[in-house]
Amino acid sequence: MRIISAKDYSDVSQKAADLIAAQVLLKPDCVLGLATGSSPEGTYAELVRKYEAGELDFSQVRTVNLDEYVGLPVTHDQSYRYFMNNHLFDHVNIDKANTNVPNGMEPDEKQECARYEALIAALGGIDLQLLGLGPNGHVGFNEPCGEFIAETHKVQLTETTIRANSRFFASENDVPRYAYTMGIRGILQAKRLVLVANGAKKAQAVKDAFFGPITPKVPGSILQLHPDCTIVADEEALSLVKDLL
């Protein structure tokens, strides 16, 4: 595990985008695993800037997203398909036929989860997976629980996650209670991991996930076992572990 200390959110975003850009340059037809939420927004903005500057070509890139809310159509402005279009796909030369997000409108959870597992396998796996870290230590929507769940699955979101995501909705009651998410095995099978974290609100999660025991009660802690995991975090997110670096 490698930790890159950044000055602030802008610096986190630039450093993470540089790592992703290097992956695209080295393997133009790479498979990128993508994340949503506020943490990677700056990273995507920086990737768009690089594309507009002529530094990146996304025409052969394939993508798979970590998760999607259950029950939100792709046209809903809080669906993760909408998020990806708005923050990245609509602004670069990627073929949207090569972009993949779980189908939150599929009522048959076994069918959808099996489809997504097969899709990732058919792509040959993920070359680089971008991750965020929830305040409770979740990655994707793998929430704290009694065991690590390997496969893509439907998960009931915790109240902590619902409260954290309520800022994107009109009210907390509007936040979906379920999501489809890539499982821990899918994340760990990615060849490279890049996790971004910023702000004092993530400091405890960073400490618990990367400087504590490996436990499903802190799902992000499993990343300690990955052979090529890079954490890009700002000073506030690293504030509780600065003496350990």
C-alpha positions in Angstrom: 0.0 0.0 0.0 1.3 3.4 -1.0 0.0 6.7 0.5 0.4 9.9 -1.5 -0.1 13.0 0.7 -1.7 15.9 -1.1 -2.1 19.5 0.1 -5.8 19.8 -0.5 -8.7 18.5 -2.6 -7.4 20.1 -5.8 -4.1 18.5 -5.3 -5.7 15.1 -4.5 -7.7 15.4 -7.8 -4.7 16.3 -9.9 -2.6 13.5 -8.5 -5.3 10.9 -8.9 -6.0 12.0 -12.4 -2.3 11.7 -13.3 -2.4 8.1 -12.2 -5.5 7.3 -14.3 -4.1 9.2 -17.3 -0.9 7.2 -17.1 -3.0 4.0 -17.2 -4.8 5.2 -20.3 -1.6 6.2 -22.0 0.1 2.9 -21.3 -2.9 0.8 -22.4 -5.3 2.8 -24.6 -7.9 0.0 -24.5 -7.7 -0.4 -20.7 -10.7 -1.2 -18.5 -11.2 1.5 -15.9 -13.3 0.9 -12.8 -15.0 4.1 -11.8 -16.6 5.5 -8.6 -19.1 8.2 -7.9 -19.8 10.6 -5.1 -18.2 13.9 -4.3 -14.7 12.6 -3.8 -13.9 11.8 -7.4 -15.6 14.8 -9.0 -12.4 16.8 -9.1 -10.5 13.8 -10.6 -13.0 13.6 -13.4 -12.8 17.3 -14.0 -9.0 17.0 -14.3 -9.3 14.1 -16.7 -11.7 16.2 -18.9 -9.2 19.0 -18.8 -6.4 16.7 -20.0 -8.7 15.4 -22.8 -9.5 19.0 -23.9 -5.8 19.8 -23.9 -5.2 16.9 -26.3 -3.3 14.9 -23.7 -5.7 11.9 -23.5 -7.7 9.7 -25.9 -10.6 7.8 -24.4 -11.8 6.3 -27.7 -10.8 2.7 -26.8 -11.3 2.8 -23.1 -13.9 0.5 -21.5 -15.4 1.3 -18.1 -17.3 -0.4 -15.3 -18.9 1.5 -12.4 -18.9 0.2 -8.9 -22.5 0.7 -8.1 -26.0 2.1 -8.8 -29.0 2.9 -6.7 -31.9 0.5 -7.0 -35.0 2.1 -8.4 -33.6 5.1 -10.0 -33.9 5.4 -13.8 -30.8 6.5 -15.8 -32.5 9.8 -16.5 -32.8 10.6 -12.7 -30.3 13.3 -11.9 -29.0 11.3 -8.9 -28.5 8.1 -10.7 -24.9 7.1 -11.1 -25.3 6.7 -14.9 -26.4 10.3 -15.0 -23.5 11.3 -12.7 -20.9 9.7 -15.0 -22.4 11.2 -18.1 -22.5 14.7 -16.4 -19.0 14.5 -15.0 -17.0 12.5 -17.6 -18.6 10.6 -20.4 -20.4 13.6 -22.1 -17.1 15.6 -22.1 -14.6 13.1 -23.6 -14.5 11.0 -26.7 -15.4 7.7 -25.0 -17.9 5.4 -26.7 -20.8 5.1 -24.3 -21.4 1.6 -25.6 -18.2 0.8 -23.8 -19.3 2.2 -20.5 -21.1 0.0 -18.0 -23.2 0.8 -14.8 -25.3 -1.7 -12.9 -29.0 -1.5 -14.0 -30.8 -0.1 -11.0 -34.2 -0.7 -12.7 -33.7 -4.5 -12.9 -36.1 -6.0 -10.3 -34.4 -9.4 -10.4 -31.4 -9.0 -8.2 -29.9 -12.4 -8.9 -30.1 -11.8 -12.6 -28.6 -8.4 -12.5 -25.8 -9.3 -10.2 -24.9 -12.4 -12.3 -25.0 -10.2 -15.4 -22.6 -7.7 -14.0 -20.2 -10.4 -12.8 -20.1 -12.0 -16.2 -19.6 -8.6 -17.9 -16.5 -7.8 -15.8 -15.1 -11.3 -16.6 -15.8 -10.8 -20.3 -13.9 -7.6 -20.3 -10.9 -9.4 -18.9 -11.1 -7.8 -15.5 -10.3 -4.2 -14.4 -6.9 -2.6 -15.0 -7.3 0.3 -12.6 -10.2 0.8 -10.1 -10.9 4.2 -8.7 -12.4 4.2 -5.2 -13.7 6.6 -2.6 -14.0 5.9 1.1 -17.3 6.4 3.0 -17.3 7.9 6.5 -18.1 4.5 7.9 -15.3 2.9 5.9 -17.4 1.5 3.0 -16.0 1.1 -0.5 -18.5 1.0 -3.4 -21.6 0.2 -1.4 -20.0 -2.6 0.6 -21.3 -1.5 4.0 -20.0 -2.6 7.4 -21.3 -6.0 8.2 -20.4 -9.4 9.7 -18.5 -10.7 6.6 -16.9 -9.6 3.4 -19.3 -10.2 0.5 -17.4 -11.3 -2.6 -19.8 -11.0 -5.5 -21.8 -8.2 -6.9 -24.9 -8.0 -4.7 -27.9 -5.9 -3.7 -27.2 -4.1 -0.4 -29.4 -2.2 2.1 -27.7 1.1 2.8 -26.8 2.0 6.3 -28.3 5.1 8.0 -24.8 6.6 8.0 -24.6 6.3 4.2 -28.1 7.5 3.7 -27.4 10.6 5.8 -24.1 11.2 4.0 -25.8 11.0 0.6 -28.9 13.0 1.6 -27.1 16.2 0.6 -27.6 15.2 -3.0 -31.4 14.8 -2.7 -34.3 17.0 -1.7 -34.6 15.3 1.6 -33.2 12.2 3.4 -36.5 10.4 2.7 -35.7 10.6 -1.0 -32.4 8.7 -0.8 -32.9 5.1 -2.1 -32.5 2.5 0.6 -30.9 -0.2 -1.7 -28.1 -0.3 -4.3 -26.4 -2.8 -6.5 -22.7 -2.9 -5.8 -19.6 -4.6 -7.0 -18.4 -7.0 -4.3 -15.1 -7.1 -2.5 -13.7 -9.8 -4.8 -14.4 -7.7 -7.9 -12.6 -4.8 -6.3 -9.6 -6.8 -5.1 -9.2 -8.5 -8.5 -8.5 -5.2 -10.2 -4.8 -5.0 -11.1 -4.4 -1.5 -9.6 -6.4 0.4 -7.0 -6.4 4.2 -6.6 -8.4 5.5 -3.6 -9.1 9.2 -3.1 -10.0 10.7 0.3 -10.3 14.3 1.4 -11.4 16.4 4.3 -11.5 16.0 8.1 -14.7 14.0 7.9 -12.8 11.1 6.3 -9.9 11.1 8.8 -11.3 8.5 11.1 -12.2 6.3 8.2 -8.7 6.6 6.8 -7.2 5.6 10.1 -9.6 2.7 10.6 -9.3 1.4 7.1 -5.5 1.6 6.6 -4.0 1.6 10.0 -6.4 -0.7 11.9 -7.3 -4.4 11.7 -8.7 -6.0 8.6 -12.4 -6.4 9.4 -15.7 -6.4 7.5 -16.9 -3.9 10.0 -14.6 -1.5 8.1 -14.9 -2.8 4.5 -12.1 -0.6 3.2 -9.6 -2.3 5.5 -9.5 -5.3 3.0 -7.6 -3.0 0.6 -4.5 -3.5 2.9 -4.2 -6.9 1.2 -4.0 -5.6 -2.4 -0.5 -5.7 -3.9 -0.9 -2.4 -5.8 -3.1 0.0 -3.9 -2.4 3.7 -3.8 -4.2 6.1 -1.4 -4.3 9.8 -2.4 -5.4 11.8 0.5 -5.2 15.4 1.6 -3.7 16.7 4.9 -7.1 16.8 6.7 -7.9 13.2 5.7 -4.5 12.1 7.0 -4.6 14.3 10.1 -5.1 11.3 12.5 -2.3 9.2 11.0 0.4 11.8 10.2 2.7 10.5 12.9 2.4 7.0 11.3 3.5 8.0 7.8 
